[in-house]
Amino acid sequence: MINLDDPKKFRPLASQAHQVAMNMLRPISRKYDRAEHEYPTELDMLAAMIDGLSESGAAEGAGAAGVRRDESKDKPGVKNGSNLASVMSISEMCWGDVGLLLSMPRQGLGNSAIASVANDEQLERFEGVWAGMAITEPGTGSDSANIKTTATLDGDHYVINGEKIYVTSGDRADAIVVWATLDRDLGRAAIKSFVVPKGTPGMRVDRLEHKLGIRSSDTATIIFENCRVPAENLLGSPEIDTKAGFAGAMATFDNTRPLVASMAVGCAKASLDLTRELLEQAGVEIDYDRPAMVQSAAAARFLQMEADWEAARLLMMQAAWMADNRQPNSLEASMAKAKAGRVGSDITLGCVELAGSIGYSEAELLEKWARDSKILDIFEGTQQIQQLIVARRILGLSSAELK
Protein backbone atom coordinates (compact mmCIF):
# COMPACT_ATOMS: atom_id res chain seq x y z
CA MET A 1 0.00 0.00 0.00
CA ILE A 2 1.30 3.46 -0.92
CA ASN A 3 0.93 6.18 1.68
CA LEU A 4 0.58 9.56 -0.02
CA ASP A 5 0.35 11.57 3.21
CA ASP A 6 3.15 13.91 4.29
CA PRO A 7 5.74 12.11 6.49
CA LYS A 8 4.64 12.47 10.12
CA LYS A 9 8.05 13.42 11.46
CA PHE A 10 8.21 16.50 9.19
CA ARG A 11 4.69 17.79 9.81
CA PRO A 12 5.73 19.93 12.83
CA LEU A 13 8.44 21.57 10.69
CA ALA A 14 5.96 22.24 7.87
CA SER A 15 3.49 23.66 10.38
CA GLN A 16 6.15 25.98 11.81
CA ALA A 17 7.06 27.13 8.29
CA HIS A 18 3.39 27.81 7.55
CA GLN A 19 3.08 29.94 10.66
CA VAL A 20 6.17 31.92 9.66
CA ALA A 21 4.74 32.41 6.18
CA MET A 22 1.40 33.59 7.51
CA ASN A 23 2.62 35.82 10.33
CA MET A 24 5.96 37.14 9.05
CA LEU A 25 6.10 36.92 5.25
CA ARG A 26 2.52 37.64 4.13
CA PRO A 27 2.28 40.94 6.07
CA ILE A 28 5.36 42.39 4.33
CA SER A 29 4.82 40.75 0.94
CA ARG A 30 3.27 43.74 -0.83
CA LYS A 31 5.68 46.18 0.84
CA TYR A 32 8.79 44.63 -0.70
CA ASP A 33 7.10 43.89 -4.00
CA ARG A 34 6.73 47.65 -4.38
CA ALA A 35 10.13 48.48 -2.85
CA GLU A 36 12.20 46.54 -5.38
CA HIS A 37 15.90 46.13 -4.49
CA GLU A 38 15.30 47.18 -0.88
CA TYR A 39 16.62 44.51 1.47
CA PRO A 40 13.91 43.01 3.73
CA THR A 41 15.55 43.61 7.11
CA GLU A 42 12.81 41.59 8.82
CA LEU A 43 14.45 38.47 7.40
CA ASP A 44 17.54 38.85 9.57
CA MET A 45 15.61 37.91 12.68
CA LEU A 46 13.94 35.02 10.88
CA ALA A 47 17.28 33.73 9.57
CA ALA A 48 18.76 33.85 13.08
CA MET A 49 15.78 31.89 14.39
CA ILE A 50 16.20 29.22 11.69
CA ASP A 51 19.92 29.00 12.42
CA GLY A 52 19.14 28.39 16.08
CA LEU A 53 16.60 25.70 15.29
CA SER A 54 19.00 24.00 12.88
CA GLU A 55 21.81 23.95 15.44
CA SER A 56 19.49 22.41 18.02
CA GLY A 57 18.27 19.82 15.50
CA ALA A 58 14.69 21.07 15.76
CA ALA A 59 14.58 22.21 12.14
CA GLU A 60 16.31 19.41 10.25
CA GLY A 61 16.25 20.13 6.54
CA ALA A 62 14.89 23.65 6.87
CA GLY A 63 17.66 25.06 4.71
CA ALA A 64 18.29 24.97 1.00
CA ALA A 65 21.16 22.49 1.21
CA GLY A 66 20.68 19.05 -0.27
CA VAL A 67 22.20 15.65 0.41
CA ARG A 68 25.23 14.32 -1.46
CA ARG A 69 24.71 10.99 -3.21
CA ASP A 70 28.10 9.60 -2.19
CA GLU A 71 27.29 9.71 1.50
CA SER A 72 26.24 6.66 3.42
CA LYS A 73 22.98 6.66 5.34
CA ASP A 74 24.91 5.17 8.24
CA LYS A 75 27.62 7.83 8.28
CA PRO A 76 27.61 9.80 11.54
CA GLY A 77 26.00 13.21 11.15
CA VAL A 78 24.12 12.31 7.95
CA LYS A 79 20.41 12.84 8.44
CA ASN A 80 18.08 10.97 6.13
CA GLY A 81 15.06 12.98 5.10
CA SER A 82 16.73 16.38 4.65
CA ASN A 83 15.48 16.83 1.10
CA LEU A 84 11.90 15.90 1.99
CA ALA A 85 12.00 18.26 4.95
CA SER A 86 13.37 21.02 2.73
CA VAL A 87 10.72 20.78 0.01
CA MET A 88 7.93 20.60 2.57
CA SER A 89 9.15 23.63 4.53
CA ILE A 90 10.04 25.67 1.44
CA SER A 91 6.63 25.09 -0.14
CA GLU A 92 5.02 26.38 3.05
CA MET A 93 7.31 29.42 3.11
CA CYS A 94 6.41 30.17 -0.51
CA TRP A 95 2.77 30.02 0.47
CA GLY A 96 3.80 33.26 2.15
CA ASP A 97 6.11 34.81 -0.47
CA VAL A 98 8.49 33.35 -3.06
CA GLY A 99 10.66 36.45 -3.38
CA LEU A 100 11.16 36.74 0.36
CA LEU A 101 12.08 33.04 0.58
CA LEU A 102 14.70 33.63 -2.12
CA SER A 103 15.98 36.59 -0.08
CA MET A 104 16.57 34.52 3.06
CA PRO A 105 20.18 34.79 4.30
CA ARG A 106 22.19 31.56 4.06
CA GLN A 107 19.44 29.83 2.09
CA GLY A 108 20.71 30.59 -1.44
CA LEU A 109 20.76 28.18 -4.36
CA GLY A 110 24.54 28.34 -4.16
CA ASN A 111 24.27 26.60 -0.80
CA SER A 112 22.75 23.60 -2.58
CA ALA A 113 25.68 23.61 -5.00
CA ILE A 114 28.10 23.54 -2.08
CA ALA A 115 26.19 20.71 -0.40
CA SER A 116 26.13 18.70 -3.63
CA VAL A 117 29.72 19.06 -4.82
CA ALA A 118 31.99 20.20 -1.94
CA ASN A 119 34.33 17.86 -0.10
CA ASP A 120 34.17 17.48 3.69
CA GLU A 121 36.78 20.19 4.35
CA GLN A 122 34.93 22.65 2.14
CA LEU A 123 31.59 21.84 3.73
CA GLU A 124 33.05 22.77 7.11
CA ARG A 125 34.85 25.86 5.80
CA PHE A 126 31.82 27.29 4.02
CA GLU A 127 29.32 26.44 6.72
CA GLY A 128 27.14 29.46 7.48
CA VAL A 129 28.06 31.25 4.24
CA TRP A 130 25.16 32.71 2.24
CA ALA A 131 25.92 31.67 -1.34
CA GLY A 132 24.26 32.77 -4.55
CA MET A 133 24.72 30.75 -7.73
CA ALA A 134 25.99 32.08 -11.07
CA ILE A 135 25.49 29.82 -14.07
CA THR A 136 23.56 31.70 -16.78
CA GLU A 137 25.50 33.80 -19.29
CA PRO A 138 24.58 36.09 -22.19
CA GLY A 139 24.05 33.94 -25.26
CA THR A 140 23.99 30.58 -23.49
CA GLY A 141 20.37 30.62 -22.34
CA SER A 142 19.47 27.25 -20.86
CA ASP A 143 22.52 25.50 -22.34
CA SER A 144 24.62 25.45 -19.17
CA ALA A 145 27.12 23.12 -20.84
CA ASN A 146 28.06 25.95 -23.22
CA ILE A 147 29.52 28.13 -20.45
CA LYS A 148 32.11 30.62 -21.73
CA THR A 149 33.41 31.95 -18.39
CA THR A 150 36.96 30.64 -17.93
CA ALA A 151 39.03 29.70 -14.89
CA THR A 152 42.77 29.49 -15.54
CA LEU A 153 45.14 28.02 -12.97
CA ASP A 154 47.90 30.47 -12.01
CA GLY A 155 50.05 29.15 -9.15
CA ASP A 156 47.79 28.51 -6.17
CA HIS A 157 44.92 30.60 -7.60
CA TYR A 158 42.41 30.35 -10.42
CA VAL A 159 41.87 33.47 -12.53
CA ILE A 160 38.22 33.83 -13.54
CA ASN A 161 37.03 35.89 -16.51
CA GLY A 162 33.49 36.19 -17.81
CA GLU A 163 29.99 37.57 -17.27
CA LYS A 164 27.08 36.02 -15.39
CA ILE A 165 23.47 37.21 -15.58
CA TYR A 166 20.32 36.63 -13.51
CA VAL A 167 22.24 35.79 -10.34
CA THR A 168 19.74 35.48 -7.49
CA SER A 169 21.00 37.31 -4.36
CA GLY A 170 24.02 38.34 -6.42
CA ASP A 171 24.41 41.62 -4.55
CA ARG A 172 23.38 40.48 -1.07
CA ALA A 173 25.02 37.07 -0.67
CA ASP A 174 28.30 36.52 1.19
CA ALA A 175 29.73 34.57 -1.75
CA ILE A 176 28.85 33.47 -5.26
CA VAL A 177 29.24 29.93 -6.59
CA VAL A 178 30.50 30.54 -10.12
CA TRP A 179 30.45 27.90 -12.84
CA ALA A 180 33.41 28.23 -15.21
CA THR A 181 35.33 26.04 -17.63
CA LEU A 182 38.93 24.97 -17.10
CA ASP A 183 39.33 24.16 -20.80
CA ARG A 184 36.80 25.12 -23.48
CA ASP A 185 38.13 22.44 -25.83
CA LEU A 186 37.10 19.68 -23.39
CA GLY A 187 33.46 20.77 -23.33
CA ARG A 188 31.16 20.19 -20.39
CA ALA A 189 33.58 17.83 -18.60
CA ALA A 190 35.86 20.79 -17.82
CA ILE A 191 33.16 22.89 -16.14
CA LYS A 192 33.75 23.35 -12.41
CA SER A 193 32.27 25.50 -9.67
CA PHE A 194 34.16 28.03 -7.53
CA VAL A 195 33.20 29.83 -4.35
CA VAL A 196 34.05 33.51 -4.82
CA PRO A 197 33.65 35.59 -1.62
CA LYS A 198 31.96 38.98 -1.85
CA GLY A 199 34.47 41.77 -2.25
CA THR A 200 37.03 39.66 -4.11
CA PRO A 201 39.03 41.99 -6.43
CA GLY A 202 37.98 41.53 -10.04
CA MET A 203 34.35 40.63 -9.22
CA ARG A 204 31.78 43.41 -9.47
CA VAL A 205 28.01 43.69 -9.63
CA ASP A 206 27.29 45.46 -12.92
CA ARG A 207 23.56 46.03 -12.40
CA LEU A 208 20.41 44.83 -10.66
CA GLU A 209 17.52 43.73 -12.84
CA HIS A 210 14.00 45.18 -12.74
CA LYS A 211 11.67 42.19 -12.94
CA LEU A 212 8.08 41.08 -13.49
CA GLY A 213 7.95 39.08 -10.25
CA ILE A 214 9.93 38.05 -7.14
CA ARG A 215 10.78 41.75 -6.90
CA SER A 216 11.87 41.51 -3.26
CA SER A 217 14.72 39.22 -4.39
CA ASP A 218 17.72 40.95 -5.97
CA THR A 219 18.82 39.59 -9.35
CA ALA A 220 22.25 40.74 -10.50
CA THR A 221 24.59 40.79 -13.45
CA ILE A 222 28.14 40.09 -12.27
CA ILE A 223 31.36 40.74 -14.19
CA PHE A 224 34.58 38.81 -13.51
CA GLU A 225 37.77 40.45 -14.75
CA ASN A 226 40.99 38.66 -13.80
CA CYS A 227 39.30 37.64 -10.55
CA ARG A 228 41.78 35.60 -8.51
CA VAL A 229 40.27 32.84 -6.37
CA PRO A 230 42.25 30.45 -4.13
CA ALA A 231 42.59 27.01 -5.71
CA GLU A 232 41.02 25.38 -2.63
CA ASN A 233 37.78 27.24 -3.46
CA LEU A 234 37.19 24.96 -6.44
CA LEU A 235 34.37 22.73 -5.20
CA GLY A 236 35.11 19.03 -5.27
CA SER A 237 37.89 17.58 -7.39
CA PRO A 238 39.93 19.74 -9.80
CA GLU A 239 40.51 16.70 -12.02
CA ILE A 240 38.77 16.75 -15.42
CA ASP A 241 36.94 13.45 -15.91
CA THR A 242 35.61 13.25 -19.45
CA LYS A 243 33.56 10.18 -18.51
CA ALA A 244 31.81 11.96 -15.64
CA GLY A 245 31.05 14.88 -17.92
CA PHE A 246 28.76 17.49 -16.41
CA ALA A 247 28.28 15.49 -13.21
CA GLY A 248 28.96 18.30 -10.75
CA ALA A 249 26.38 20.62 -12.27
CA MET A 250 23.83 17.83 -12.69
CA ALA A 251 24.21 16.78 -9.05
CA THR A 252 23.44 20.38 -8.12
CA PHE A 253 20.41 20.52 -10.39
CA ASP A 254 19.12 17.20 -9.04
CA ASN A 255 19.00 18.92 -5.64
CA THR A 256 17.76 22.36 -6.67
CA ARG A 257 15.06 21.41 -9.18
CA PRO A 258 12.84 19.75 -6.56
CA LEU A 259 13.36 22.88 -4.44
CA VAL A 260 12.14 25.09 -7.28
CA ALA A 261 9.22 22.71 -7.78
CA SER A 262 8.38 23.15 -4.11
CA MET A 263 8.36 26.94 -4.56
CA ALA A 264 5.85 26.59 -7.40
CA VAL A 265 3.74 24.19 -5.34
CA GLY A 266 3.65 26.62 -2.42
CA CYS A 267 2.80 29.67 -4.52
CA ALA A 268 0.05 27.79 -6.36
CA LYS A 269 -1.39 26.54 -3.07
CA ALA A 270 -1.63 30.12 -1.81
CA SER A 271 -3.63 31.06 -4.91
CA LEU A 272 -5.92 28.05 -4.58
CA ASP A 273 -6.63 28.69 -0.91
CA LEU A 274 -7.55 32.33 -1.44
CA THR A 275 -9.58 31.61 -4.59
CA ARG A 276 -11.60 28.95 -2.77
CA GLU A 277 -12.50 31.54 -0.13
CA LEU A 278 -13.47 34.12 -2.75
CA LEU A 279 -15.61 31.63 -4.65
CA GLU A 280 -17.40 30.59 -1.48
CA GLN A 281 -18.08 34.24 -0.64
CA ALA A 282 -19.56 34.62 -4.13
CA GLY A 283 -21.86 31.64 -3.55
CA VAL A 284 -19.96 29.18 -5.76
CA GLU A 285 -20.10 25.70 -4.21
CA ILE A 286 -17.21 23.31 -4.79
CA ASP A 287 -18.50 19.79 -4.18
CA TYR A 288 -15.90 17.02 -4.03
CA ASP A 289 -18.61 14.33 -4.03
CA ARG A 290 -20.04 15.23 -7.44
CA PRO A 291 -18.50 15.02 -10.91
CA ALA A 292 -17.10 18.30 -12.21
CA MET A 293 -19.38 18.13 -15.27
CA VAL A 294 -22.52 18.67 -13.17
CA GLN A 295 -21.07 21.64 -11.26
CA SER A 296 -20.61 25.26 -12.27
CA ALA A 297 -17.86 26.14 -14.74
CA ALA A 298 -15.94 27.94 -11.98
CA ALA A 299 -16.13 24.92 -9.66
CA ALA A 300 -15.09 22.54 -12.45
CA ARG A 301 -12.10 24.73 -13.32
CA PHE A 302 -11.08 24.91 -9.69
CA LEU A 303 -11.25 21.12 -9.27
CA GLN A 304 -9.04 20.64 -12.35
CA MET A 305 -6.45 23.06 -11.01
CA GLU A 306 -6.42 21.27 -7.65
CA ALA A 307 -5.83 17.94 -9.42
CA ASP A 308 -2.90 19.43 -11.35
CA TRP A 309 -1.51 20.86 -8.12
CA GLU A 310 -1.67 17.47 -6.39
CA ALA A 311 0.17 15.81 -9.27
CA ALA A 312 2.95 18.42 -9.05
CA ARG A 313 3.20 18.00 -5.27
CA LEU A 314 3.54 14.23 -5.50
CA LEU A 315 6.26 14.46 -8.17
CA MET A 316 8.12 16.93 -5.97
CA MET A 317 7.89 14.59 -2.98
CA GLN A 318 9.06 11.62 -5.05
CA ALA A 319 12.16 13.45 -6.34
CA ALA A 320 13.08 14.57 -2.82
CA TRP A 321 12.49 11.12 -1.34
CA MET A 322 14.77 9.54 -3.94
CA ALA A 323 17.52 12.06 -3.15
CA ASP A 324 17.23 11.23 0.54
CA ASN A 325 17.58 7.54 -0.24
CA ARG A 326 20.62 8.06 -2.51
CA GLN A 327 18.74 6.97 -5.60
CA PRO A 328 19.50 8.66 -8.95
CA ASN A 329 16.71 11.17 -9.40
CA SER A 330 17.69 13.23 -12.44
CA LEU A 331 14.59 12.09 -14.35
CA GLU A 332 12.26 12.64 -11.41
CA ALA A 333 13.81 16.01 -10.52
CA SER A 334 13.22 17.27 -14.06
CA MET A 335 9.70 15.83 -14.14
CA ALA A 336 8.87 17.58 -10.86
CA LYS A 337 10.34 20.88 -12.04
CA ALA A 338 8.58 20.69 -15.42
CA LYS A 339 5.17 19.78 -13.97
CA ALA A 340 5.26 22.19 -11.03
CA GLY A 341 6.64 25.07 -13.09
CA ARG A 342 3.96 24.73 -15.74
CA VAL A 343 0.95 24.12 -13.50
CA GLY A 344 2.17 26.78 -11.06
CA SER A 345 1.80 29.42 -13.78
CA ASP A 346 -1.45 27.90 -15.04
CA ILE A 347 -2.97 27.79 -11.57
CA THR A 348 -2.00 31.30 -10.47
CA LEU A 349 -3.23 32.80 -13.75
CA GLY A 350 -6.36 30.65 -13.56
CA CYS A 351 -7.08 31.96 -10.08
CA VAL A 352 -6.71 35.54 -11.31
CA GLU A 353 -9.26 34.74 -14.01
CA LEU A 354 -11.72 33.10 -11.63
CA ALA A 355 -11.50 36.02 -9.20
CA GLY A 356 -12.18 38.57 -11.94
CA SER A 357 -11.52 42.20 -11.06
CA ILE A 358 -10.41 41.25 -7.54
CA GLY A 359 -7.80 38.93 -8.99
CA TYR A 360 -6.44 41.54 -11.39
CA SER A 361 -6.25 44.36 -8.86
CA GLU A 362 -3.93 44.88 -5.90
CA ALA A 363 -6.85 44.35 -3.52
CA GLU A 364 -5.52 40.80 -3.06
CA LEU A 365 -2.17 39.11 -3.68
CA LEU A 366 -3.46 36.93 -6.55
CA GLU A 367 -1.96 39.15 -9.26
CA LYS A 368 1.38 39.16 -7.44
CA TRP A 369 1.45 35.38 -7.17
CA ALA A 370 0.73 35.14 -10.90
CA ARG A 371 3.75 37.37 -11.57
CA ASP A 372 5.98 35.56 -9.08
CA SER A 373 5.17 32.07 -10.34
CA LYS A 374 6.34 32.62 -13.92
CA ILE A 375 10.03 32.62 -13.00
CA LEU A 376 9.61 29.19 -11.41
CA ASP A 377 8.87 27.79 -14.87
CA ILE A 378 12.05 29.40 -16.23
CA PHE A 379 15.03 29.39 -13.86
CA GLU A 380 16.99 26.25 -12.95
CA GLY A 381 16.19 25.04 -16.48
CA THR A 382 13.23 26.11 -18.61
CA GLN A 383 10.15 24.01 -19.29
CA GLN A 384 11.57 23.03 -22.68
CA ILE A 385 14.92 21.96 -21.22
CA GLN A 386 13.22 19.82 -18.58
CA GLN A 387 11.13 18.06 -21.22
CA LEU A 388 14.28 17.44 -23.24
CA ILE A 389 16.03 15.92 -20.20
CA VAL A 390 13.00 13.74 -19.46
CA ALA A 391 12.93 12.51 -23.07
CA ARG A 392 16.64 11.66 -22.99
CA ARG A 393 16.28 9.70 -19.74
CA ILE A 394 13.24 7.76 -20.92
CA LEU A 395 14.66 6.99 -24.37
CA GLY A 396 18.18 6.32 -23.07
CA LEU A 397 19.75 8.86 -25.40
CA SER A 398 22.67 11.19 -24.77
CA SER A 399 22.62 14.96 -25.17
CA ALA A 400 24.49 14.54 -28.45
CA GLU A 401 21.90 12.07 -29.74
CA LEU A 402 18.84 14.12 -28.75
CA LYS A 403 19.17 17.90 -28.96
Secondary structure, DSSP 8 states (H G I E B T S, - for coil): ----S--GGGHHHHHHHHHHIIIIIHHHHHHHHHSTT---THHHHHHHHHHHHHHHTTTTT-SS----TTS-TTSTT--TTHHHHHHHHHHHHHHH-HHHHHT-TT--HHHHHHHHH--HHHHHHTTT--EEEE---TTTTT-GGG---EEEEETTEEEEEEEEEEEETTTTSSEEEEEEES-GGGGGGGEEEEEEETT-TTEEEEEE---SS-TTS-EEEEEEEEEEEEGGGB-S-----TTTTTHHHHHHHHHHHHHHHHHHHHHHHHHHHHHHHHHHHTT----TTS-GGGS-HHHHHHHHHHHHHHHHHHHHHHHHHHHHTT---HHHHHHHHHHHHHHHHHHHHHHHHHHTHHHHSTTSSHHHHHHHHHGGGTTTS-HHHHHHHHHHHHHT--TTT--
